[in-house]
Amino acid sequence: MSGEVLFAAGYVLVLLAVAAGLEVYGRQTTSAWASRVFAGYRRAVPEAPEPAAQDDWPHSEVGRFHRVVTLFISVVAVVLAAAELVRHHRPSEAALLAAVSLPHVLLAVSLARKLRRAPFSPPE
């Protein structure tokens, strides 16, 4: 097996870890009332205002941004694996490259579906 294939497979796995980390990070809430600063303020001040409705706060596209970046990383990983498959196409190398790129393909399909279904409301 070629060292180039092993390096590319390792790099694709590192990209999978980065994509998974970004996806987890993008799922965190961006609500102002969920922050620790406001939680401490509400505990310290007896007549603190009640949390407002979610629609009253500015809309945040942070989760969507992280999903798009994760999708881009997954597409880059699949293209890298495909390019290596064109250069090195022995059965063992093809199996390794297919095995490391399959999670990226599944993640990319899942993210593309989520992005298409998610409502998008641009700022006014």
Phi, psi and chi 1 to 4 in degrees:
 res  aa     phi    psi   chi1   chi2   chi3   chi4
   1 MET       -  139.4 -172.8  168.4  -59.3      -
   2 SER   -73.4  144.2  169.5      -      -      -
   3 GLY   -65.7  -31.0      -      -      -      -
   4 GLU   -64.6  -39.4 -176.7  179.0  -21.5      -
   5 VAL   -66.8  -42.4  171.9      -      -      -
   6 LEU   -63.2  -41.7  -68.1  173.4      -      -
   7 PHE   -63.7  -44.9  179.2   76.3      -      -
   8 ALA   -64.1  -40.7      -      -      -      -
   9 ALA   -64.3  -41.4      -      -      -      -
  10 GLY   -63.6  -40.7      -      -      -      -
  11 TYR   -65.7  -38.4 -168.9   69.5      -      -
  12 VAL   -64.9  -37.3  168.4      -      -      -
  13 LEU   -67.5  -37.9  -72.1  175.3      -      -
  14 VAL   -63.6  -41.2  167.6      -      -      -
  15 LEU   -63.2  -32.6  -71.9  176.9      -      -
  16 LEU   -65.7  -40.8 -177.0   62.5      -      -
  17 ALA   -65.0  -40.3      -      -      -      -
  18 VAL   -64.8  -44.0  169.8      -      -      -
  19 ALA   -63.1  -42.0      -      -      -      -
  20 ALA   -64.9  -40.0      -      -      -      -
  21 GLY   -63.8  -42.5      -      -      -      -
  22 LEU   -65.4  -37.9  -82.3  173.8      -      -
  23 GLU   -64.8  -42.4  179.4   64.1   17.8      -
  24 VAL   -65.2  -43.3  168.4      -      -      -
  25 TYR   -64.4  -36.0 -170.9   65.8      -      -
  26 GLY   -70.7  -17.4      -      -      -      -
  27 ARG   -83.7   -6.7  -69.5 -179.2 -175.0  176.4
  28 GLN   -69.5  147.3  -68.1 -179.5   -5.1      -
  29 THR   -72.5  146.3 -178.2      -      -      -
  30 THR  -114.0   13.4   57.1      -      -      -
  31 SER   -66.7  136.3  169.3      -      -      -
  32 ALA   -65.9  -31.9      -      -      -      -
  33 TRP   -77.6  -10.3  -71.0  104.3      -      -
  34 ALA   -90.8   -4.8      -      -      -      -
  35 SER   -74.7  154.7   76.9      -      -      -
  36 ARG   -69.0  -31.1  -67.7 -179.5 -173.6  171.3
  37 VAL   -64.0  -48.1  172.7      -      -      -
  38 PHE   -69.0  -32.9  -78.5  127.5      -      -
  39 ALA   -63.7  -42.9      -      -      -      -
  40 GLY   -65.2  -38.2      -      -      -      -
  41 TYR   -63.8  -42.6  173.7   75.7      -      -
  42 ARG   -66.8  -32.0  -73.1 -167.2  -49.1  -91.3
  43 ARG   -74.3  -34.5  -79.1 -167.8  -55.9  -91.3
  44 ALA   -82.1  -31.0      -      -      -      -
  45 VAL  -104.3  118.8  177.0      -      -      -
  46 PRO   -64.9  -36.6   -4.5    7.7      -      -
  47 GLU  -104.0   42.3   56.2  -86.5  -18.6      -
  48 ALA   -66.0  145.2      -      -      -      -
  49 PRO   -67.2  152.3   22.2  -30.2      -      -
  50 GLU   -71.2  148.6  -71.2  -63.3  -43.6      -
  51 PRO   -59.9  140.2  -21.2   29.6      -      -
  52 ALA   -79.9  167.0      -      -      -      -
  53 ALA   -68.5  158.2      -      -      -      -
  54 GLN   -59.7  -33.7  -71.3  -75.5  -11.9      -
  55 ASP   -72.3  -17.2  -63.0  -23.8      -      -
  56 ASP   -79.2  -17.1  -67.4  -17.4      -      -
  57 TRP   -92.8  154.7  -70.9   98.4      -      -
  58 PRO   -59.0  141.0  -20.8   29.0      -      -
  59 HIS   -75.0  135.3 -176.4   67.5      -      -
  60 SER  -111.3  134.5  175.6      -      -      -
  61 GLU  -107.0   24.0  -67.6  -69.3  -25.9      -
  62 VAL   -63.3  -44.0  172.6      -      -      -
  63 GLY   -62.3  -41.6      -      -      -      -
  64 ARG   -64.0  -41.3 -173.6  179.0 -167.6   87.8
  65 PHE   -59.5  -46.7  172.1   75.2      -      -
  66 HIS   -64.6  -35.7  -76.7   96.7      -      -
  67 ARG   -66.0  -40.3  -79.1 -159.3  174.1  117.0
  68 VAL   -66.4  -41.9  169.5      -      -      -
  69 VAL   -64.5  -41.1  171.9      -      -      -
  70 THR   -63.6  -41.1  -56.2      -      -      -
  71 LEU   -61.7  -42.6  178.1   63.3      -      -
  72 PHE   -61.6  -43.6  178.3   75.3      -      -
  73 ILE   -62.5  -40.8  -70.7  171.5      -      -
  74 SER   -66.5  -40.1  -69.1      -      -      -
  75 VAL   -65.2  -41.3  168.7      -      -      -
  76 VAL   -61.5  -41.4  166.4      -      -      -
  77 ALA   -64.7  -40.4      -      -      -      -
  78 VAL   -67.5  -40.7  169.9      -      -      -
  79 VAL   -64.4  -41.4  168.3      -      -      -
  80 LEU   -61.2  -45.4  176.7   65.0      -      -
  81 ALA   -65.4  -38.6      -      -      -      -
  82 ALA   -66.6  -39.4      -      -      -      -
  83 ALA   -64.7  -39.7      -      -      -      -
  84 GLU   -68.1  -33.3  -77.1  -61.3  -46.2      -
  85 LEU   -67.0  -34.7 -172.5   59.1      -      -
  86 VAL   -67.5  -39.8  168.6      -      -      -
  87 ARG   -76.6  -39.1  -71.0  179.5   44.3   92.1
  88 HIS  -127.9  106.8  -55.4  -81.1      -      -
  89 HIS  -124.8   36.0   43.8  -87.6      -      -
  90 ARG   -70.2  154.5  -74.7 -170.4 -135.2  146.7
  91 PRO   -57.6  -41.3  -25.1   32.4      -      -
  92 SER   -68.4  -38.2   61.0      -      -      -
  93 GLU   -68.8  -40.0  -65.6  169.1  -18.4      -
  94 ALA   -64.3  -39.3      -      -      -      -
  95 ALA   -66.0  -42.0      -      -      -      -
  96 LEU   -63.9  -46.6  175.7   64.0      -      -
  97 LEU   -65.8  -36.7  -69.6  170.6      -      -
  98 ALA   -67.5  -38.5      -      -      -      -
  99 ALA   -66.5  -38.4      -      -      -      -
 100 VAL   -82.2  -20.9  -63.0      -      -      -
 101 SER   -91.8  -17.7   64.2      -      -      -
 102 LEU   -59.6  -44.8 -178.6   63.9      -      -
 103 PRO   -60.9  -34.0  -21.3   29.8      -      -
 104 HIS   -67.9  -39.1  -79.2  -73.1      -      -
 105 VAL   -63.5  -45.6  170.4      -      -      -
 106 LEU   -63.2  -41.5  -63.6  174.7      -      -
 107 LEU   -65.4  -41.8 -179.1   62.4      -      -
 108 ALA   -64.5  -41.8      -      -      -      -
 109 VAL   -64.2  -43.8  168.4      -      -      -
 110 SER   -62.5  -44.7  171.6      -      -      -
 111 LEU   -67.3  -38.9  -71.9  173.4      -      -
 112 ALA   -62.8  -40.4      -      -      -      -
 113 ARG   -64.6  -44.2  -76.1 -176.7 -175.3  159.1
 114 LYS   -63.0  -40.0  -73.4  178.5 -174.6  176.6
 115 LEU   -68.9  -36.0  -75.8  169.1      -      -
 116 ARG   -69.1  -35.3  -96.9 -169.5 -101.1  125.8
 117 ARG   -84.9  -20.7  -68.6 -178.9 -175.5  156.7
 118 ALA   -71.3  134.4      -      -      -      -
 119 PRO   -68.3  141.9   23.7  -30.0      -      -
 120 PHE  -122.8  122.4  176.1   67.5      -      -
 121 SER  -126.9  104.1   57.3      -      -      -
 122 PRO   -65.9  153.8   20.4  -26.3      -      -
 123 PRO   -63.9  149.7   15.6  -21.7      -      -
 124 GLU   -87.4      -  -63.7  173.4    3.2      -
